Each structure stands twice: as structure tokens, then as C-alpha cells.
Amino acid sequence: MRAVGQSVSPELVEGCRSSERRGSTGSPLTQNAAKGPSTGSGRTGYSDRIRFAGYAAIFDRVDRGGDIIRRGAFGVFPDGQSLPLLWQHDPLRRIGTVDFVREDRRGLRVIGTVSTATRAGRTAARMLQGKALKGLSFGYRVKRAEGEIPRELLDLDVAEISLVTSPMQALARVHLVQ
């Protein structure tokens, strides 16, 4: 388990625990649009940041690329390691940060913050608030794998987390928006 940057609200963490107890299959929990002060840019309806929680990967499910991620593939994230939050895996469109990342019994659990300081961040925030965007994904390097179609991913080095419109794993989803 590892935490990055700012504190994580109990609602985001508890929202995941509730879904784990119920054995959620990726359906949204509650969706609360973040309300807060305007960014001062004349735009209304936006907070300067949107918080979300969900899973960037689910264990033991074949994804659209023919890979299966096994428990233990992510390991422990060292304290102080920072993961960028990208828009659609585009390294030129960083839209925020990952505040918490942890491998649990279900998959790769993440809590992130979307900044509305950029156009891509505002688009992502608007889509999250409107429930039009729910996909999560991650960029990685394979350190160890076995087999082919399906390939079992056993040890991965995660480089980034992305909000995406079409995730490789159907169950890799945002569950809660604040």
C-alpha cells in the first residue's frame, strides 16, 4: 500500500471497502459531483479538482488484448513513488495525480485527483461528473509473464494510470466521484 501527496478522504476509501464487501462487479457505487469554489476563470459548475476512486485493473480476467493479470503482479508501491494521471494514456495530457494506489484482493485500487487547470482535465472532470466516463487503465512494463494467448502477467512495473473511454478490462472502472 502507498499514499502519495494529499490525504485521502474516508468516503473514497470506505466506498471501495463497501464494494469489496458486496463483491461489486464494477458497477458504480454512489456518484457525487464535486462542488466547490470556482477556479476563478469564469467557468461555473467546476471545482478546481475532482476526486475519484476505482480499479485500474481486475485480477484473473482476460482483457481485450488476451492478457490476464494475476494477484501479486503489482506488488507493493514504495512510499514516495508518484504516479501521473493521464488522459487516454497520452503522456502530453497529464490531468492530475494518483493519490493512493494499492493491490488488494480484487485488483489495482486507485484514488486520484483530476485537476481542471487544463482543457483535458476539464473534459475528464465534466465527463466524470456526468457519468459519461468510467473507464480506468494503466501503462506498464512487463517484468515477468508466462504463456501466450492468454498471457499471464505475473510481475508488472506500473508507469501511469489513465482515465479512458474504453478500458482493456471491462471491469476496470471508476466507482465513486467526489
C-alpha positions in Angstrom: 0.0 0.0 0.0 1.2 3.5 -0.6 -0.1 7.0 -0.3 1.0 10.0 -2.4 0.7 13.7 -1.8 -2.5 14.8 -0.1 -4.8 13.0 2.3 -7.4 10.6 1.0 -11.0 11.2 2.2 -12.6 8.5 4.2 -15.6 8.4 1.8 -13.4 7.4 -1.1 -11.6 4.7 0.9 -14.8 3.5 2.5 -16.6 3.4 -0.8 -14.2 0.8 -2.0 -14.4 -1.2 1.1 -18.2 -1.3 0.8 -17.9 -2.5 -2.8 -15.4 -5.2 -1.8 -17.8 -6.5 1.0 -20.6 -6.6 -1.5 -18.4 -8.3 -4.2 -19.1 -5.5 -6.7 -18.5 -6.3 -10.3 -17.6 -2.9 -11.3 -20.9 -1.1 -11.1 -20.8 2.4 -9.8 -21.4 3.0 -6.1 -22.7 6.5 -5.5 -21.8 9.3 -7.9 -21.4 12.7 -6.2 -20.4 15.6 -8.3 -17.8 17.6 -6.6 -19.0 21.0 -5.6 -16.7 23.7 -4.6 -15.3 27.1 -5.3 -14.9 28.2 -8.8 -11.5 28.2 -10.3 -11.8 31.9 -10.8 -11.6 31.5 -14.6 -15.2 32.5 -15.2 -16.3 28.9 -15.6 -19.1 27.8 -13.4 -20.0 24.3 -12.2 -16.4 23.3 -11.9 -14.4 22.8 -8.8 -10.6 23.1 -9.2 -10.3 19.4 -8.7 -12.4 16.2 -8.8 -11.6 13.2 -6.7 -12.4 9.6 -7.8 -11.9 6.0 -6.7 -12.0 2.8 -8.6 -10.0 -0.1 -10.0 -7.4 0.3 -12.8 -7.1 -3.5 -13.2 -9.0 -6.6 -12.0 -7.3 -9.9 -11.3 -8.0 -13.2 -13.1 -10.0 -11.7 -16.0 -8.9 -12.0 -19.7 -8.7 -8.5 -21.2 -9.3 -7.5 -24.8 -5.6 -8.0 -25.5 -5.5 -11.6 -24.3 -3.7 -10.9 -21.0 -4.6 -12.0 -17.5 -3.2 -10.1 -14.5 -2.5 -12.4 -11.6 -2.5 -11.5 -7.9 0.9 -10.2 -6.8 1.7 -8.8 -10.2 1.7 -5.2 -8.8 3.5 -5.9 -5.5 3.9 -3.0 -3.0 4.3 0.5 -4.2 7.2 2.2 -2.4 6.5 5.3 -0.3 7.1 8.5 -2.2 6.6 6.9 -5.6 4.4 9.2 -7.7 2.1 8.1 -10.5 0.8 10.5 -13.0 -2.9 10.5 -14.0 -3.1 10.8 -17.8 -6.0 11.4 -20.2 -6.4 8.4 -22.6 -2.7 7.3 -22.0 -1.4 10.4 -23.6 1.8 11.5 -21.9 1.3 15.1 -23.1 -2.1 15.3 -21.4 -1.4 14.9 -17.7 -4.7 15.7 -16.0 -3.8 15.0 -12.3 -2.2 12.7 -9.8 -2.8 9.3 -8.2 -3.1 10.0 -4.5 -3.4 6.3 -3.5 -2.6 3.0 -5.2 -2.7 -0.4 -3.7 -3.0 -4.0 -4.9 -5.9 -5.7 -2.9 -7.7 -9.0 -3.3 -9.7 -7.7 -6.3 -7.1 -5.8 -8.3 -5.3 -2.5 -8.5 -7.2 0.0 -6.4 -6.7 3.7 -7.1 -7.8 7.1 -5.8 -6.9 10.1 -7.9 -7.4 13.8 -8.3 -8.3 15.4 -11.7 -7.2 19.0 -12.0 -9.3 21.3 -14.1 -6.4 23.5 -14.9 -6.1 22.1 -18.4 -8.6 21.5 -21.2 -8.1 17.7 -21.0 -8.6 17.9 -17.2 -11.8 19.9 -17.6 -13.1 17.4 -20.2 -12.3 14.5 -17.9 -13.9 16.2 -14.9 -17.1 17.1 -16.9 -17.4 13.5 -18.2 -16.8 12.0 -14.7 -19.4 14.3 -13.2 -21.9 13.5 -16.0 -21.2 9.7 -15.6 -20.1 9.6 -19.3 -16.6 8.4 -18.3 -16.0 5.5 -16.1 -13.0 3.6 -17.6 -9.6 3.2 -15.9 -6.4 1.8 -17.3 -2.7 1.8 -16.6 0.5 1.9 -18.5 3.1 -0.7 -17.6 6.2 -2.7 -18.5 6.1 -6.5 -18.2 8.8 -7.8 -15.9 7.6 -11.4 -15.9 4.9 -13.3 -17.8 4.0 -16.8 -18.7 2.3 -18.3 -21.7 0.7 -16.8 -24.8 -3.0 -16.2 -25.5 -3.8 -15.9 -22.8 -0.6 -14.5 -21.4 -0.4 -14.4 -17.6 1.1 -11.2 -16.3 3.0 -12.0 -13.1 5.2 -9.0 -12.4 4.5 -5.5 -13.7 6.1 -2.1 -13.4 3.3 0.5 -13.4 4.2 3.8 -15.1 0.9 5.7 -15.1 -2.8 5.5 -14.5 -5.2 6.8 -17.1 -8.9 7.8 -17.3 -10.1 6.2 -20.6 -13.3 5.9 -22.5 -12.6 2.3 -23.4 -10.6 0.2 -20.9 -8.8 -3.0 -21.9 -10.6 -4.7 -19.0 -14.3 -4.2 -18.9 -14.4 -4.1 -15.1 -11.6 -1.6 -14.7 -13.9 1.3 -13.7 -14.4 4.4 -11.6 -16.7 3.6 -8.7 -17.0 6.9 -6.9 -16.7 10.5 -7.8 -16.5 13.4 -5.3 
